[in-house]
């Protein structure tokens, strides 16, 4: 089985083994936007404004069954939106986008990520979260599960590529047919997408041609899994052992890639949310090189939703919750991984709750969509003023980019688009 819709509705140079140095940085933040509906990915545009996706709250239209086949159906509406934040204002500038959600507005699938290419053209990724066979059959002509190119001036958009249909037609990992594209990165004229439902990484040209799978992610086997207590509300009731059942010693869980970014070494890096029962410390960051084979770059995380490299080669990882989601504590974390593998917790809890995405601004501040799983309660946070605080060491393994990659980063930083503004105290 693949991703269930309520799960989130994510050239090696040397191998290093060491006792990881771990520290924390107390990060302060301000709320620069709130009241968002199931907020997702965010990105700065050529005008210097920050753009954020809202998956919406579904609607009263036709419905599709959830991927698990159990629980309430996901029903259609046109409540998805793109919101612009800047100059102290928050404004929905693209509305009427397709959306699926549960009757209470949670589990939103719709606009999930937004990026701008080097010319300033925007692209938006729309999630889906169910078997694609039901999309056209139940919902009619909708752009759920696709990449679109919006025109903010006319409140319209053009379909670029159908990610969900690719899963329906080819099913690259050979398991259950399910599609929920969640994140993407623009690499020259390629749009590189993670489909969390299909457990794969795809690439398509910006003109919509040459859509292909470039990697699939392996299923994990969890040893001695910890399940919710019998009778506990769960989005996977069929997989929770009853009081009379003997718990399984080996339990297969889904890979669930939740986001992708490009590293300074030219490889792609994908975060993992992990499937039910969302094991604490079970999430990984995968590195996908030119051979298309995912290798573990770092592990020991819990329910990652996004990744981003800064200009110094530090990788920032966003953790949806520090505990298994079924425990009901949604305090999340922002973790920095230095090129040498040193990890630093920037922020944990203290207002960071079920965050869904991050971006790094031109001012080097970090911007996060917070409470991204809630209708009407989503926020955008601006995090700055980091101050280091020592933490105990923790022994973990990591595949480091290494000195060669760091040298590459210092010698050849990617050129910035001509329109890239310098933001100083923008918010």
C-alpha positions in Angstrom: 0.0 0.0 0.0 1.1 3.6 -0.6 0.7 6.9 1.0 -2.7 7.4 2.7 -4.2 10.8 2.2 -4.2 11.7 5.9 -0.5 11.1 6.2 0.1 14.7 5.2 -3.4 16.2 4.2 7.9 14.3 1.0 27.7 12.1 -6.6 28.8 11.0 -3.2 32.4 11.9 -2.5 33.1 10.2 0.8 31.4 8.1 3.5 31.9 9.2 7.0 31.1 7.4 10.3 31.4 9.4 13.5 29.8 10.5 16.8 27.8 13.4 15.6 28.2 16.7 17.3 24.7 18.0 18.0 23.7 21.5 19.2 20.7 23.7 19.3 20.1 27.3 18.2 17.3 29.3 19.8 15.5 30.8 16.9 13.0 33.7 17.3 10.2 34.1 14.8 7.4 36.4 13.9 4.1 35.6 12.2 3.8 37.4 8.9 0.6 35.8 7.7 -2.2 33.7 9.2 -5.7 32.4 8.5 -4.5 30.1 5.6 -6.3 26.9 4.5 -4.1 23.9 4.6 -1.0 25.9 3.7 1.8 24.2 1.8 4.9 25.2 -0.2 6.1 28.8 -0.5 8.6 30.7 -2.7 9.8 34.2 -3.4 8.7 35.6 -6.7 10.6 38.0 -9.1 8.8 40.9 -7.5 10.3 40.2 -4.1 7.0 39.0 -2.6 6.5 35.7 -0.9 4.0 33.3 -2.5 2.3 30.4 -0.6 0.0 27.6 -1.7 -3.3 26.9 0.1 -4.7 23.4 -0.6 -8.1 24.6 0.3 -11.0 22.9 2.2 -12.5 20.8 -0.6 -16.2 21.4 -1.1 -19.6 19.9 -1.6 -18.9 18.4 -5.0 -18.3 14.8 -6.0 -16.1 12.7 -3.8 -13.4 10.0 -4.2 -12.6 7.3 -1.7 -9.4 7.7 0.4 -6.4 5.6 -0.6 -6.9 3.4 2.5 -10.4 2.6 1.3 -11.7 3.4 4.9 -13.0 6.5 6.5 -14.7 9.5 5.0 -14.4 10.3 1.4 -12.5 13.3 0.0 -14.9 15.8 -1.6 -14.2 18.2 -4.4 -14.4 22.0 -4.4 -12.6 25.0 -5.9 -11.2 26.4 -2.7 -7.5 26.1 -3.5 -5.6 29.4 -3.8 -2.2 31.1 -4.1 -1.6 33.8 -1.6 0.9 36.7 -1.9 2.6 38.2 1.2 4.5 41.5 1.0 4.5 45.1 2.2 2.6 44.1 5.3 -0.3 42.7 3.2 -1.7 39.2 2.6 -3.7 38.7 -0.5 -5.1 35.7 -2.4 -4.1 36.4 -6.0 -5.1 33.1 -7.6 -8.4 31.5 -6.6 -10.7 28.8 -7.7 -8.1 26.1 -7.8 -9.2 22.5 -7.4 -9.3 21.1 -3.9 -10.1 17.8 -2.1 -10.7 17.5 1.6 -12.6 15.6 4.3 -16.0 17.0 5.4 -14.4 19.1 8.2 -11.9 20.7 5.7 -8.9 18.7 7.0 -6.7 16.4 4.8 -6.7 19.1 2.1 -5.3 18.1 -1.3 -4.9 20.9 -3.9 -2.1 23.5 -4.5 0.9 22.0 -2.6 4.0 23.8 -3.9 5.0 26.8 -6.0 8.3 27.7 -7.7 9.5 30.4 -10.2 12.0 29.7 -13.0 14.9 31.9 -13.9 12.7 34.1 -16.1 10.2 34.7 -13.3 7.5 32.3 -14.6 5.6 30.5 -11.9 4.7 26.8 -11.7 2.3 25.3 -9.2 2.0 21.6 -8.1 -1.4 20.3 -7.3 -1.7 17.3 -5.0 -4.4 14.6 -5.2 -4.1 11.8 -2.5 -6.2 9.0 -4.0 -6.2 6.4 -6.8 -6.1 8.3 -10.1 -8.7 6.1 -11.6 -11.3 7.9 -9.6 -10.2 11.4 -10.6 -11.7 11.6 -14.1 -14.4 9.1 -13.3 -15.8 10.9 -10.3 -14.6 14.4 -10.5 -14.5 15.1 -14.3 -12.0 17.4 -15.9 -9.9 18.6 -12.9 -6.2 19.5 -12.6 -5.6 17.7 -9.3 -2.4 15.7 -9.5 -0.9 18.0 -12.2 1.6 20.8 -12.6 0.1 24.0 -13.8 1.5 27.4 -15.0 -0.7 30.2 -13.5 -1.4 33.7 -14.8 -2.0 35.8 -11.8 -3.2 38.7 -13.8 -6.1 36.8 -15.4 -6.8 34.3 -12.5 -6.2 31.5 -15.0 -3.8 28.7 -15.5 -2.5 26.2 -18.1 -1.9 22.5 -17.4 1.7 21.5 -18.0 2.0 17.8 -16.9 -0.2 15.1 -15.5 1.7 13.4 -12.6 -1.3 11.3 -11.4 -2.0 9.9 -14.9 1.6 8.8 -15.2 1.2 6.8 -12.0 -2.1 5.3 -13.4 -0.5 4.4 -16.7 2.9 3.1 -15.6 3.0 2.6 -11.8 6.8 2.7 -11.6 7.2 1.1 -8.2 4.8 -1.7 -9.0 2.7 -1.4 -5.9 -0.7 0.1 -5.2 -1.8 2.8 -7.7 -2.0 6.1 -5.8 -0.8 9.6 -6.5 -0.2 12.6 -4.3 2.5 14.9 -5.7 3.7 17.1 -2.8 6.9 19.0 -3.8 9.1 19.9 -6.7 12.3 21.8 -7.6 13.2 23.6 -10.9 16.5 22.4 -12.3 17.3 24.4 -15.5 14.3 23.6 -17.7 13.3 20.5 -15.8 10.6 20.2 -13.1 11.6 17.5 -10.7 8.7 16.2 -8.6 8.2 13.8 -5.7 5.0 11.9 -5.7 4.4 10.8 -2.2 1.5 8.4 -3.1 3.5 6.7 -5.9 6.8 6.6 -3.9 8.8 8.0 -6.8 10.8 10.9 -8.2 9.8 12.3 -11.6 11.2 14.8 -14.1 9.4 16.7 -16.8 10.4 19.6 -19.1 8.9 23.0 -18.4 7.0 22.7 -21.7 5.4 19.5 -20.4 7.5 17.1 -22.6 9.5 14.1 -21.5 7.7 13.1 -18.3 9.5 10.2 -16.8 10.3 8.5 -13.5 13.9 8.9 -12.5 13.9 7.1 -9.1 11.6 5.0 -6.9 12.0 4.8 -3.1 12.2 1.5 -1.3 9.7 0.2 1.1 10.9 0.1 4.7 10.5 -2.8 7.1 9.9 -1.7 10.7 11.1 -4.0 13.5 9.0 -4.2 16.6 6.6 -1.4 15.5 4.8 0.7 18.1 1.1 1.0 17.1 -1.6 3.2 18.6 -3.5 1.4 21.4 -6.4 -0.6 20.2 -9.5 1.5 19.9 -7.5 4.7 19.3 -8.8 6.9 16.5 -6.5 6.3 13.5 -6.5 7.0 9.8 -5.3 3.4 9.4 -7.8 1.5 11.6 -7.3 -1.8 9.6 -3.6 -1.8 10.5 -4.0 -1.2 14.3 -3.8 -4.6 16.1 -6.9 -5.5 18.1 -6.6 -6.5 21.8 -6.6 -10.2 20.8 -3.9 -9.9 18.1 -0.2 -10.6 18.6 1.7 -7.5 17.4 3.8 -8.0 14.3 7.6 -8.1 14.7 8.2 -7.1 11.1 5.9 -4.5 9.6 6.3 -3.0 6.1 5.8 0.8 5.9 5.7 3.1 2.9 8.6 5.3 1.8 6.5 8.4 1.4 8.9 11.0 -0.1 7.6 14.4 0.8 9.9 17.0 -0.9 12.9 17.4 -3.1 15.7 19.9 -3.5 18.9 20.1 -5.5 22.2 19.9 -3.6 25.5 21.8 -4.2 26.9 18.5 -5.6 24.2 18.4 -8.3 22.3 15.5 -6.8 18.7 15.6 -5.7 17.8 15.2 -2.0 14.4 14.0 -0.9 12.8 14.0 2.5 10.8 11.1 3.9 7.6 11.3 6.0 7.3 7.5 6.4 4.0 5.7 6.4 1.9 4.5 9.2 2.6 4.0 12.1 5.0 7.0 11.6 8.0 5.6 13.7 9.9 8.1 15.7 13.4 8.4 14.4 12.4 6.4 11.3 12.5 9.1 8.6 15.5 9.5 6.3 16.9 12.0 3.8 17.7 10.3 0.5 20.3 11.4 -2.0 19.6 10.6 -5.7 22.6 10.9 -8.0 22.9 10.5 -11.7 22.4 6.7 -11.5 18.9 7.3 -10.1 19.5 5.1 -7.0 18.4 6.5 -3.7 21.0 6.3 -0.9 20.6 7.4 2.7 22.3 10.8 3.2 21.0 11.2 6.8 18.6 9.4 9.1 17.1 9.5 12.6 14.3 12.0 11.8 10.6 11.9 12.4 8.0 12.8 9.7 10.0 15.2 7.5 8.0 17.5 5.2 10.6 19.7 3.5 14.3 20.4 2.7 16.3 23.4 1.5 20.0 24.1 1.1 21.4 27.5 1.9 24.2 29.3 0.1 26.8 27.8 2.5 25.8 24.2 1.8 23.8 23.7 5.0 20.7 21.6 4.6 17.6 22.6 6.6 15.1 19.8 7.3 11.6 20.5 8.6 10.0 18.0 10.9 6.2 17.8 10.9 6.0 16.4 14.5 8.7 15.2 16.9 6.5 12.2 17.9 4.4 9.7 16.0 1.5 11.6 14.5 -1.1 9.3 16.2 0.1 10.5 19.6 -1.6 13.9 19.0 1.4 16.1 19.8 2.3 18.1 16.7 5.2 20.1 18.0 7.7 20.2 15.1 11.3 21.0 14.6 13.6 22.9 12.2 17.0 21.1 12.0 20.2 22.3 10.2 22.7 19.8 8.9 26.1 21.2 8.1 28.3 19.9 5.3 30.3 18.0 7.8 27.2 16.3 9.2 26.9 18.4 12.4 23.2 18.8 13.3 21.7 21.9 14.9 18.1 22.2 16.1 17.0 25.7 15.3 13.6 25.6 16.7 11.5 22.8 18.4 8.0 23.3 19.5 7.4 26.7 21.2 4.8 27.6 18.5 6.2 25.4 15.7 3.3 23.0 15.0 2.8 20.6 12.1 4.9 22.7 9.7 4.6 21.8 6.1 7.2 23.7 4.1 10.1 26.1 4.2 12.1 28.5 2.0 15.2 30.6 2.6 14.8 34.2 1.7 17.2 36.5 -0.1 17.7 38.1 3.4 18.9 34.6 4.7 15.9 34.4 7.0 13.9 31.1 7.0 10.2 31.2 6.2 8.0 28.3 7.2 4.3 27.4 6.6 3.1 26.5 10.1 0.0 24.6 11.1 -0.1 23.4 7.5 -2.7 20.7 8.1 -5.4 22.9 9.4 -8.1 24.9 7.6 -8.2 28.5 8.5 -5.3 28.3 11.0 -2.3 28.2 8.7 0.5 30.7 9.3 3.7 31.8 7.7 6.6 32.3 10.1 9.8 34.3 9.6 12.7 32.8 11.6 15.8 34.7 12.4 18.2 35.6 15.3 19.8 32.2 15.7 21.8 31.7 18.9 23.8 28.5 19.5 23.0 26.4 22.6 25.1 23.1 23.2 23.3 19.8 23.3 24.6 16.3 24.2 26.4 14.4 21.5 24.4 11.8 19.6 26.0 8.9 17.6 24.5 8.7 14.1 25.7 7.8 10.7 25.6 10.1 7.7 26.7 10.3 4.1 28.5 13.7 4.0 29.0 15.7 0.8 32.6 16.0 1.9 35.5 18.4 1.1 35.2 18.0 -2.7 31.5 19.2 -2.6 32.3 22.0 -0.3 35.1 23.1 -2.6 32.7 23.0 -5.5 30.2 25.1 -3.6 32.8 27.8 -2.8 34.2 27.8 -6.4 31.0 27.7 -8.3 27.9 29.0 -6.8 24.8 29.0 -9.0 24.2 32.3 -10.7 21.2 34.2 -9.6 18.5 35.2 -12.0 18.7 38.7 -13.3 15.5 39.7 -11.5 16.6 38.5 -8.1 16.0 41.5 -5.7 17.9 42.2 -2.5 15.4 42.1 0.3 16.5 44.0 3.4 14.1 44.1 6.4 11.3 43.3 3.9 8.8 42.2 6.4 
